[in-house]
Structures are given as C-alpha cells and as structure tokens.
C-alpha cells in the first residue's frame, strides 16, 4: 500500500491533504490503510499542522467507513459537471 500526502498553507491555516491512499486487494482489511493515515497524521503533528483533509468518492463506502472510524468529518461538498 501507499499514501500520497502533502502540506499546504493559505492565509487561514496550514493543512495536510491526503491525495491518494491505496492498499492492494489482497491486503485490504488488515489495518494497513489505518496505519498509513496514522503515520501521515504523526508527520503533521510533528510539523505543528492541526488539520488533515481527504477527498473521497461518495460511492466508496469502504473508504468512508475507514475515515469516519478515524474521526474524519464531512466539512465540504464538492460538485462536478460533465461537459
């Protein structure tokens, strides 16, 4: 598995953002995704960053359940339009 995260800063706050989280099918449901997110959060804490964001497809219920279990909350909706 892997995690791709970054940090950014704007005029309001410093944040971490998880761009991508992936665990191969045969290793899912073994806590690997949780461990990867925890390591990224540890990195953010060391760098005094107090917010971590992640985007998720509304149909990806497994990911939503994982993030909810880890205390992520919905704080933004994003919409798109196919043209």
N, C-alpha and C positions, 0 to 999 in steps of 0.2 A: 504494500500500500504506500501511498504518498499523500502529502499535504502541500499545497502551494498557497502561501500566505504573504501578505505584505503589510507594511505600515504606511500611514499617510497622516498628514496634518493639514487642517484648514483653519480658518480664523476662529472656529468654535471649539475644536477639540482635536486631540490625537486619537487615532483609532487603528486597530488592526482589522484586516479583512482577509477572510479565508476565500481565496479564489476558487480552489478546487480541492476536493477530498476524494480519494479513490482507494478502494480495497478490492482486490480480485475476488471473484465469486467464491472460490474455494476457501477463502479466509474470512469471509463475512461472518458476523455474529459471534466473533471471538474477542471483541473488545479492542481491536486494532484501531478502528476509527476514533473511538473514545480516547485512546492513548495518544494518537496523533494530535487531536484537538487540545488535549491537556498540555502537551509539550509546547504547542504554539501559544497557549494562554500563559504558560510559565515564562516564555520569552517576552510576551507583552508586559507581564508584571515586573520582570527584571528591568525593563526599559520604561517603567512608570507610565504605561499606557493602560487606561482604565476601561476601554470599550473594545469589544471584538464583534465584528459583523460577519454575516454569512448570507448568501442568497441560496434559495432552494426552489426547485420546480414544485409547484403546488400538487402535482401528481406523484411526487416522490415521497410517499408516506413513510417508508423506512427511514429516510434521512430526517424528515420532520420529527418522527418519534425520537430519534437519537438526539437531535438538537434540543428538543423540548426536555428530554431527560437530563440534559446537561445545563438546563436553565436558560437557554436562549428564548427570547420572547419576540413576537412579531411587533415591529415598531415602524414598518414602512411597507407600503404596497407598491409594486412596480407593474406597469401595464405595457402592453405592446400592441402594435398594429401591423399586420402583414399587408404590404402594398404590392 
